[in-house]
Amino acid sequence: MRNVKNLFGMAVMATALVACSSNDDLASNGNEGNQTGEAYASFRINLPTTSGTRADDPKPGTPSFDEGTAAEYEVKNGTILIFDANTDKFVTSADLGTMNPWTDVKTNGVTTSAIATVKLENVTVGGNYKALVLLNNNVDATTKKVKLPTDAETYAAWSKDASKVDAEKYVSTDGIFMANAPKYESATEDPTTLVKINHVCASPEEAQAKAATVVYVERGLAKVTMENFATEGYKVADGTYKDATVKIENWKLDVTNKSTFPVHQTGTLNTSWGDIWNTPRFYDGTNTVFKRVYWGTDPNYSGVANLTLANCKDAFKMITNAQVDGVAGTPQYCLENTFDLANMMQGQTTRVVFKAKFTPKGFTAAETFYKIGNNTAIWKKADLEKQILAVATTAMNLTSAETADYKVDLDAAANNISGEAGLHMITADNIVYTGSGSSKVPAALAAINTKLGLSEENPTTHKEKVGISTYLNGEAYYIARIKHFNALTPWNPGQAYDSNDKYLGRYGVLRNNWYSLSVNTVSGLGYPEVPEVKPTVPDDENDQYINVEVKILDWAMRKQVIDL
């Protein structure tokens, strides 16, 4: 598998909160004593620019940085939440507005900067508080993507309560949600998200005069882009389908999360694996100002619930053939989707589905073709009908004279094999009896399917359906599961996911990461329809069809190559 570069742009926001608590400072402002319940704070918000870019590609799996598009760092509204540093309880919130005008900076990882000074209610000058910034949380005057904490609700409880999130609104790109980014502290400490407020002031003048408290923010979504597909398509170079042409037309994210936490969660990672913050790939060890964290948990990170197909469909969005409609060059966004090693399975892993026109050698473009069971041979309609009739004749023990009374109908309305993409069994509707007396088809139907190598799905034994594959209008579907750390977590066929050190984070999508994919080659035939996920099968299955290069982009960019 070639490497794919993933670049994810992390929105870096510096927030300044200033205050004073000395009586001398209060007197200098003409204030007598402490104004109980009211204080002021100034916020300097710095949004990100390109950081760490270079002419040569970074090591595959490591991020570089890019600010993304203007729409991806646009601020339509801002809110600051204040928590008591001693009790962890919510105290108050304040509106930051749009913080316009913004000033171009474009140095040290900052794209633009703005300053806002706000009045805080229910706080004490000189008090001990921590801050959390939410950007683009307000959908309208009454609707929020994330419900604010209730009075006296702790940050610990609120921040990991997925019910606080309206996931459909959270994933909106009409003002991308941003919040504090967790900061790496040390090998033995959990990252910190809330930022201690250095000063709480009695006047706006004092708030504007004191040193700022800096807050870094990140986007709440993951971003996936696809580079342009080869205009002339991809030629299969070797193997069974040598000289076939594959023209990829569309792509779509699949198995995307339906739930998320209000902010980036890292608190349980150190508990489940004590060495995580002593492992370099999980944090930015090169940054001397703010060390970013490169992993996190989501509401379905662990446990056994999602090892069944029904539960996977409840937890994740699954797409249909018709929904594969994305075009190269247009980004798609999704909620983060991470998991521990026990859940690094295909039913839980966000993937990309490609829709392509597959033209086998000797076929015309957009011509429907077929496969029988697990046999790799490709059939035209007339030849398939002859083959099915030949097998049916044997299964029914027909004489030569009786054979003339039967014909195969792939267009049967009740089981339209020729007109519906996907996997099909032979039914009695597909073998028409035109003679007198009774048809022998019903009694021999099971034998006909068996002789063709077809069988129904068996959930008890985890046996998948094996049918006649109809590639309607030549459409074939390919999948590529998205890697997070990619080459930093190398895997060889036959290996089990038996070590966090080796494999944790190999797959997954993390908030504020940009995964840029490109297709390099196609080496085989895909699926006749969007394939159903396999909840108990590890992500590294040895089916190789498309060779896809994935790049994570400030938004952090990572490079990955996928062979399908």
PyMOL commands that set and color helices and strands:
alter all, ss='L'
color gray80, all
select helices_A, chain A and resi 23-28+70-72+155-159+162-164+167-170+204-209+269-272+276-278+280-282+305-307+309-315+321-323+341-343+381-395+400-403+413-415+428-430+441-451+472-474+486-488+500-503
alter helices_A, ss='H'
color red, helices_A
select strands_A, chain A and resi 3-5+38-48+64-65+78-84+90-95+103-107+110-121+129-135+178-180+195-196+217-219+221-226+234-235+245-254+256-257+316-317+332-335+351-359+369-372+406-408+422-424+431-433+468-471+475-481+513-522+546-551+556-557+559-562
alter strands_A, ss='S'
color yellow, strands_A
deselect
rebuild
show_as cartoon
